[in-house]
Amino acid sequence: MKIGIIRCQQTEDMCAGYACIKVATKKKGAFSEMEQTEIVGFVSCGGCPGKKIIPRAKKMIEQGADIIALSSCISKGTPIGFPCPNFEQIKKSLKEQIKDINLLDWTHA
């Protein structure tokens, strides 16, 4: 599976994305059921309230992504302990605007 990962822009200063990349390439966490994985993109949401998620997800799909994963910093608040308050709206918007999207709403614990 080709994966596009979208992360929280607020966490960029304290997290290099290592855990998301590691679990995706080693088929762990949210990717544990996949036989093969390849990351085709790793971008931020564009800032609150996720204002660039739709065009960035579309671009990764154009580049071959089979799955868009919203990183755990968005859904669980890892590592800052504060999940995105716009998480549910982001998921809803992705599903409405990209009809056949395969969406993961976390990456790792």
PyMOL commands that place a pseudoatom at each C-alpha (Angstrom):
pseudoatom trace, name=CA, resn=MET, resi=1, chain=A, elem=C, hetatm=0, pos=[0.000, 0.000, 0.000]
pseudoatom trace, name=CA, resn=LYS, resi=2, chain=A, elem=C, hetatm=0, pos=[1.180, 3.482, -0.810]
pseudoatom trace, name=CA, resn=ILE, resi=3, chain=A, elem=C, hetatm=0, pos=[0.659, 5.815, 2.121]
pseudoatom trace, name=CA, resn=GLY, resi=4, chain=A, elem=C, hetatm=0, pos=[0.350, 9.570, 2.463]
pseudoatom trace, name=CA, resn=ILE, resi=5, chain=A, elem=C, hetatm=0, pos=[0.719, 10.814, 6.038]
pseudoatom trace, name=CA, resn=ILE, resi=6, chain=A, elem=C, hetatm=0, pos=[-0.677, 14.128, 7.243]
pseudoatom trace, name=CA, resn=ARG, resi=7, chain=A, elem=C, hetatm=0, pos=[0.633, 15.456, 10.536]
pseudoatom trace, name=CA, resn=CYS, resi=8, chain=A, elem=C, hetatm=0, pos=[-0.232, 18.346, 12.854]
pseudoatom trace, name=CA, resn=GLN, resi=9, chain=A, elem=C, hetatm=0, pos=[1.688, 21.496, 11.994]
pseudoatom trace, name=CA, resn=GLN, resi=10, chain=A, elem=C, hetatm=0, pos=[1.802, 22.431, 15.696]
pseudoatom trace, name=CA, resn=THR, resi=11, chain=A, elem=C, hetatm=0, pos=[4.059, 19.446, 16.464]
pseudoatom trace, name=CA, resn=GLU, resi=12, chain=A, elem=C, hetatm=0, pos=[6.667, 20.048, 13.748]
pseudoatom trace, name=CA, resn=ASP, resi=13, chain=A, elem=C, hetatm=0, pos=[9.070, 21.802, 16.128]
pseudoatom trace, name=CA, resn=MET, resi=14, chain=A, elem=C, hetatm=0, pos=[9.135, 18.897, 18.586]
pseudoatom trace, name=CA, resn=CYS, resi=15, chain=A, elem=C, hetatm=0, pos=[8.598, 15.838, 16.403]
pseudoatom trace, name=CA, resn=ALA, resi=16, chain=A, elem=C, hetatm=0, pos=[10.465, 14.919, 13.250]
pseudoatom trace, name=CA, resn=GLY, resi=17, chain=A, elem=C, hetatm=0, pos=[7.845, 12.318, 12.322]
pseudoatom trace, name=CA, resn=TYR, resi=18, chain=A, elem=C, hetatm=0, pos=[10.147, 9.431, 13.175]
pseudoatom trace, name=CA, resn=ALA, resi=19, chain=A, elem=C, hetatm=0, pos=[7.487, 7.286, 14.883]
pseudoatom trace, name=CA, resn=CYS, resi=20, chain=A, elem=C, hetatm=0, pos=[4.970, 7.687, 12.025]
pseudoatom trace, name=CA, resn=ILE, resi=21, chain=A, elem=C, hetatm=0, pos=[7.607, 6.808, 9.427]
pseudoatom trace, name=CA, resn=LYS, resi=22, chain=A, elem=C, hetatm=0, pos=[8.946, 3.898, 11.480]
pseudoatom trace, name=CA, resn=VAL, resi=23, chain=A, elem=C, hetatm=0, pos=[5.561, 2.235, 12.067]
pseudoatom trace, name=CA, resn=ALA, resi=24, chain=A, elem=C, hetatm=0, pos=[4.575, 2.693, 8.416]
pseudoatom trace, name=CA, resn=THR, resi=25, chain=A, elem=C, hetatm=0, pos=[7.793, 1.209, 7.023]
pseudoatom trace, name=CA, resn=LYS, resi=26, chain=A, elem=C, hetatm=0, pos=[7.931, -1.616, 9.599]
pseudoatom trace, name=CA, resn=LYS, resi=27, chain=A, elem=C, hetatm=0, pos=[4.191, -2.403, 9.230]
pseudoatom trace, name=CA, resn=LYS, resi=28, chain=A, elem=C, hetatm=0, pos=[3.346, -1.768, 12.869]
pseudoatom trace, name=CA, resn=GLY, resi=29, chain=A, elem=C, hetatm=0, pos=[0.670, 0.327, 14.594]
pseudoatom trace, name=CA, resn=ALA, resi=30, chain=A, elem=C, hetatm=0, pos=[-2.127, 1.296, 12.205]
pseudoatom trace, name=CA, resn=PHE, resi=31, chain=A, elem=C, hetatm=0, pos=[-0.212, -0.371, 9.363]
pseudoatom trace, name=CA, resn=SER, resi=32, chain=A, elem=C, hetatm=0, pos=[0.157, -3.806, 10.994]
pseudoatom trace, name=CA, resn=GLU, resi=33, chain=A, elem=C, hetatm=0, pos=[-2.341, -5.549, 8.718]
pseudoatom trace, name=CA, resn=MET, resi=34, chain=A, elem=C, hetatm=0, pos=[-0.682, -4.389, 5.499]
pseudoatom trace, name=CA, resn=GLU, resi=35, chain=A, elem=C, hetatm=0, pos=[1.534, -6.727, 3.531]
pseudoatom trace, name=CA, resn=GLN, resi=36, chain=A, elem=C, hetatm=0, pos=[3.677, -4.028, 1.961]
pseudoatom trace, name=CA, resn=THR, resi=37, chain=A, elem=C, hetatm=0, pos=[3.995, -0.300, 2.634]
pseudoatom trace, name=CA, resn=GLU, resi=38, chain=A, elem=C, hetatm=0, pos=[5.572, 2.667, 0.900]
pseudoatom trace, name=CA, resn=ILE, resi=39, chain=A, elem=C, hetatm=0, pos=[5.356, 6.289, 2.036]
pseudoatom trace, name=CA, resn=VAL, resi=40, chain=A, elem=C, hetatm=0, pos=[4.614, 8.600, -0.901]
pseudoatom trace, name=CA, resn=GLY, resi=41, chain=A, elem=C, hetatm=0, pos=[4.160, 11.788, 1.106]
pseudoatom trace, name=CA, resn=PHE, resi=42, chain=A, elem=C, hetatm=0, pos=[4.558, 13.243, 4.581]
pseudoatom trace, name=CA, resn=VAL, resi=43, chain=A, elem=C, hetatm=0, pos=[3.069, 16.713, 5.017]
pseudoatom trace, name=CA, resn=SER, resi=44, chain=A, elem=C, hetatm=0, pos=[1.501, 18.920, 7.659]
pseudoatom trace, name=CA, resn=CYS, resi=45, chain=A, elem=C, hetatm=0, pos=[-2.144, 19.888, 7.868]
pseudoatom trace, name=CA, resn=GLY, resi=46, chain=A, elem=C, hetatm=0, pos=[-1.218, 23.455, 6.955]
pseudoatom trace, name=CA, resn=GLY, resi=47, chain=A, elem=C, hetatm=0, pos=[-2.165, 24.876, 10.335]
pseudoatom trace, name=CA, resn=CYS, resi=48, chain=A, elem=C, hetatm=0, pos=[-5.371, 25.157, 12.290]
pseudoatom trace, name=CA, resn=PRO, resi=49, chain=A, elem=C, hetatm=0, pos=[-8.069, 24.256, 11.537]
pseudoatom trace, name=CA, resn=GLY, resi=50, chain=A, elem=C, hetatm=0, pos=[-6.473, 21.814, 9.054]
pseudoatom trace, name=CA, resn=LYS, resi=51, chain=A, elem=C, hetatm=0, pos=[-6.942, 24.317, 6.251]
pseudoatom trace, name=CA, resn=LYS, resi=52, chain=A, elem=C, hetatm=0, pos=[-4.675, 22.571, 3.733]
pseudoatom trace, name=CA, resn=ILE, resi=53, chain=A, elem=C, hetatm=0, pos=[-5.556, 18.943, 4.413]
pseudoatom trace, name=CA, resn=ILE, resi=54, chain=A, elem=C, hetatm=0, pos=[-7.924, 18.487, 1.449]
pseudoatom trace, name=CA, resn=PRO, resi=55, chain=A, elem=C, hetatm=0, pos=[-5.581, 19.770, -1.290]
pseudoatom trace, name=CA, resn=ARG, resi=56, chain=A, elem=C, hetatm=0, pos=[-2.600, 18.006, 0.263]
pseudoatom trace, name=CA, resn=ALA, resi=57, chain=A, elem=C, hetatm=0, pos=[-4.491, 14.701, 0.503]
pseudoatom trace, name=CA, resn=LYS, resi=58, chain=A, elem=C, hetatm=0, pos=[-5.630, 15.083, -3.112]
pseudoatom trace, name=CA, resn=LYS, resi=59, chain=A, elem=C, hetatm=0, pos=[-2.049, 15.739, -4.225]
pseudoatom trace, name=CA, resn=MET, resi=60, chain=A, elem=C, hetatm=0, pos=[-0.777, 12.610, -2.459]
pseudoatom trace, name=CA, resn=ILE, resi=61, chain=A, elem=C, hetatm=0, pos=[-3.557, 10.560, -4.057]
pseudoatom trace, name=CA, resn=GLU, resi=62, chain=A, elem=C, hetatm=0, pos=[-2.516, 11.968, -7.448]
pseudoatom trace, name=CA, resn=GLN, resi=63, chain=A, elem=C, hetatm=0, pos=[1.016, 10.802, -6.600]
pseudoatom trace, name=CA, resn=GLY, resi=64, chain=A, elem=C, hetatm=0, pos=[-0.259, 7.276, -6.011]
pseudoatom trace, name=CA, resn=ALA, resi=65, chain=A, elem=C, hetatm=0, pos=[-1.322, 7.132, -2.360]
pseudoatom trace, name=CA, resn=ASP, resi=66, chain=A, elem=C, hetatm=0, pos=[-3.791, 4.317, -1.687]
pseudoatom trace, name=CA, resn=ILE, resi=67, chain=A, elem=C, hetatm=0, pos=[-4.279, 5.437, 1.914]
pseudoatom trace, name=CA, resn=ILE, resi=68, chain=A, elem=C, hetatm=0, pos=[-4.200, 8.767, 3.699]
pseudoatom trace, name=CA, resn=ALA, resi=69, chain=A, elem=C, hetatm=0, pos=[-3.199, 8.460, 7.343]
pseudoatom trace, name=CA, resn=LEU, resi=70, chain=A, elem=C, hetatm=0, pos=[-3.934, 11.234, 9.805]
pseudoatom trace, name=CA, resn=SER, resi=71, chain=A, elem=C, hetatm=0, pos=[-1.045, 10.987, 12.209]
pseudoatom trace, name=CA, resn=SER, resi=72, chain=A, elem=C, hetatm=0, pos=[-1.445, 10.297, 15.898]
pseudoatom trace, name=CA, resn=CYS, resi=73, chain=A, elem=C, hetatm=0, pos=[-0.508, 13.889, 16.716]
pseudoatom trace, name=CA, resn=ILE, resi=74, chain=A, elem=C, hetatm=0, pos=[-3.812, 14.902, 15.115]
pseudoatom trace, name=CA, resn=SER, resi=75, chain=A, elem=C, hetatm=0, pos=[-6.038, 12.157, 16.506]
pseudoatom trace, name=CA, resn=LYS, resi=76, chain=A, elem=C, hetatm=0, pos=[-4.388, 11.369, 19.854]
pseudoatom trace, name=CA, resn=GLY, resi=77, chain=A, elem=C, hetatm=0, pos=[-2.335, 14.462, 20.609]
pseudoatom trace, name=CA, resn=THR, resi=78, chain=A, elem=C, hetatm=0, pos=[0.972, 12.581, 20.550]
pseudoatom trace, name=CA, resn=PRO, resi=79, chain=A, elem=C, hetatm=0, pos=[3.487, 13.981, 21.674]
pseudoatom trace, name=CA, resn=ILE, resi=80, chain=A, elem=C, hetatm=0, pos=[1.958, 17.188, 23.061]
pseudoatom trace, name=CA, resn=GLY, resi=81, chain=A, elem=C, hetatm=0, pos=[-0.988, 15.576, 24.852]
pseudoatom trace, name=CA, resn=PHE, resi=82, chain=A, elem=C, hetatm=0, pos=[-3.551, 17.699, 23.037]
pseudoatom trace, name=CA, resn=PRO, resi=83, chain=A, elem=C, hetatm=0, pos=[-5.528, 16.089, 20.196]
pseudoatom trace, name=CA, resn=CYS, resi=84, chain=A, elem=C, hetatm=0, pos=[-6.673, 18.342, 17.376]
pseudoatom trace, name=CA, resn=PRO, resi=85, chain=A, elem=C, hetatm=0, pos=[-10.003, 19.943, 18.288]
pseudoatom trace, name=CA, resn=ASN, resi=86, chain=A, elem=C, hetatm=0, pos=[-10.869, 19.851, 14.572]
pseudoatom trace, name=CA, resn=PHE, resi=87, chain=A, elem=C, hetatm=0, pos=[-10.175, 16.131, 14.140]
pseudoatom trace, name=CA, resn=GLU, resi=88, chain=A, elem=C, hetatm=0, pos=[-13.772, 14.980, 13.593]
pseudoatom trace, name=CA, resn=GLN, resi=89, chain=A, elem=C, hetatm=0, pos=[-14.491, 17.821, 11.148]
pseudoatom trace, name=CA, resn=ILE, resi=90, chain=A, elem=C, hetatm=0, pos=[-11.276, 17.042, 9.262]
pseudoatom trace, name=CA, resn=LYS, resi=91, chain=A, elem=C, hetatm=0, pos=[-12.289, 13.384, 8.885]
pseudoatom trace, name=CA, resn=LYS, resi=92, chain=A, elem=C, hetatm=0, pos=[-15.790, 14.368, 7.792]
pseudoatom trace, name=CA, resn=SER, resi=93, chain=A, elem=C, hetatm=0, pos=[-14.462, 16.850, 5.218]
pseudoatom trace, name=CA, resn=LEU, resi=94, chain=A, elem=C, hetatm=0, pos=[-12.003, 14.326, 3.792]
pseudoatom trace, name=CA, resn=LYS, resi=95, chain=A, elem=C, hetatm=0, pos=[-14.737, 11.710, 3.387]
pseudoatom trace, name=CA, resn=GLU, resi=96, chain=A, elem=C, hetatm=0, pos=[-17.127, 14.231, 1.793]
pseudoatom trace, name=CA, resn=GLN, resi=97, chain=A, elem=C, hetatm=0, pos=[-14.653, 15.822, -0.584]
pseudoatom trace, name=CA, resn=ILE, resi=98, chain=A, elem=C, hetatm=0, pos=[-12.633, 12.744, -1.544]
pseudoatom trace, name=CA, resn=LYS, resi=99, chain=A, elem=C, hetatm=0, pos=[-15.332, 10.135, -2.038]
pseudoatom trace, name=CA, resn=ASP, resi=100, chain=A, elem=C, hetatm=0, pos=[-13.274, 6.943, -2.312]
pseudoatom trace, name=CA, resn=ILE, resi=101, chain=A, elem=C, hetatm=0, pos=[-10.640, 7.834, 0.255]
pseudoatom trace, name=CA, resn=ASN, resi=102, chain=A, elem=C, hetatm=0, pos=[-9.073, 5.092, 2.346]
pseudoatom trace, name=CA, resn=LEU, resi=103, chain=A, elem=C, hetatm=0, pos=[-8.481, 6.895, 5.609]
pseudoatom trace, name=CA, resn=LEU, resi=104, chain=A, elem=C, hetatm=0, pos=[-6.576, 5.896, 8.729]
pseudoatom trace, name=CA, resn=ASP, resi=105, chain=A, elem=C, hetatm=0, pos=[-7.236, 8.093, 11.716]
pseudoatom trace, name=CA, resn=TRP, resi=106, chain=A, elem=C, hetatm=0, pos=[-4.042, 7.270, 13.619]
pseudoatom trace, name=CA, resn=THR, resi=107, chain=A, elem=C, hetatm=0, pos=[-0.530, 5.988, 12.999]
pseudoatom trace, name=CA, resn=HIS, resi=108, chain=A, elem=C, hetatm=0, pos=[0.992, 4.840, 16.305]
pseudoatom trace, name=CA, resn=ALA, resi=109, chain=A, elem=C, hetatm=0, pos=[0.348, 4.660, 20.050]
for i in range(1, 109): cmd.bond("trace and resi %d" % i, "trace and resi %d" % (i + 1))
show_as sticks, trace
zoom trace
